[in-house]
Amino acid sequence: MITLHRPRYHFLPPRHWMNDPNGLIHWRGRYHLFYQHNPFGPTWGVMHWGHAVSADLVHWQHLPLALAPTPGGPDQDGCWSGCAVDWAGTPTLVYTGVRPEVQCLATGEGQDLLVWRKHPRNPVIAGPPAGLEVTGFRDPYVWREGEGWRLVLGSGFPGRGGAALLYRSPNLLDWEYVGPLCQGEASRLGHNWECPNFFALGGRYVLIISPQPLGKAVYITGDYAADRFTPLVEGDVDSGGSLYAPQVMVDAQGRRILWGWLREGRSREACEEAGWAGVMSLPRLLTLLPDGRLSAQPVPELQALRRRSVRWGPCTLAGSLPLEGLSGDGLELYITIALGSAEGVALAVRRSPGGEEETRFIYDRNAGTLRCDRSRASLSPHQDRTPYEGCYPLQGDRLTWRVFLDASVIELYADGHTCLTTRIYPERPDSLGLALEALGGEARLEALEAWEMAPIWPANGSL
Ligand code: DQQ
């Protein structure tokens, strides 16, 4: 039963614990994905960096651990999150060593980047600027600017709120504190920011932060010049309560691609019994909408996983329409609905024939929201049932959803501007059904196409 919950086309390590994506880099035509990893068990622990590689962004090969704590070194209590840069032809990881939180470098060797050497000058940032009291000091994100480098760190000011601290360097080794790139009020954006990302997109700049204790990732788009960021528009990266600590990379085509850690929505005991915890989101292509909001869509490469397909519609949606003949826990759905007189639409997935288990996604036209109802997602007492909802301002009458079902993961992309990702652990083997429902009126299902999705691992199983 437990293997039923293990995703087949989302990335995760062979076993044990995974959290944040780290060090994403497109190097010599291959995508390298590193991640926070406890190689000793399915719970958070002493952090190492796991490593995997892909030629196509879809199929992955596991590689040996990239970073492990060095006894007596500045990372002796853990190699925490960080990024990767091209340092004059040398792939270089910039990460937080613990404890206390300091910033370190490691350089990669060989075609497959299997060997990583920690820099003799570690730590390259040995602590917060003198006299500055901070709530955290970690998760470096580095970029080239002019002739030098810039770096932001996740941090916060006690009693005030989270902050991203900006540094500059001529050589990646000597760093000077510039000041806060951005700071927030604790009441709204938490007391400490983790895993900042900062990059140019569509003529503007985007700051992504993971504020504690909000447990979600937030983006702020705005303008940036001469080390100053002017925030303009703010929103949630994902409204489902699962995606956290995302990292954004740029690939050879100049695309900005985001991965996030999808946290479990089950108890620690259930993770221990399963022997694994933590999944990576699908890689998401970022663009900026004309109104300054961030848009995320699954990368087109994922279409390579589509297999047998089934089509529905066009037809009238009045009340509930069970999608007979369509079932599964490894599917992609593409749904277009004209709302007509309906006040909303609900999609039920992973539904047992009698409805004892089901997860519902509900669009509420009056509220302008998309909601996820997991109250009956599983009969198991270990299932997290917290409801989540996101702002979903629909323009016009038509909604277009892409939904990815993969065992315990569901990702819903609504009209290219609202993402809602959740985790569910149905117990019944027959909880595989789907249904669509028009709420408070009549809608029209213009088209529903569903594909069975192939696994991303070799058939002989690398796991
Ligand atoms: N996870 C890492 C930290 C980071 C946090 C430790 C965010 O570097 O702040 O595993 O999930």
Residues whose N, C-alpha, C, O or C-beta is under 5 A from the ligand:
A	BS01	DQQ	D20 Q36 M47 W80 S81 R138 D139 E194 C195 A245
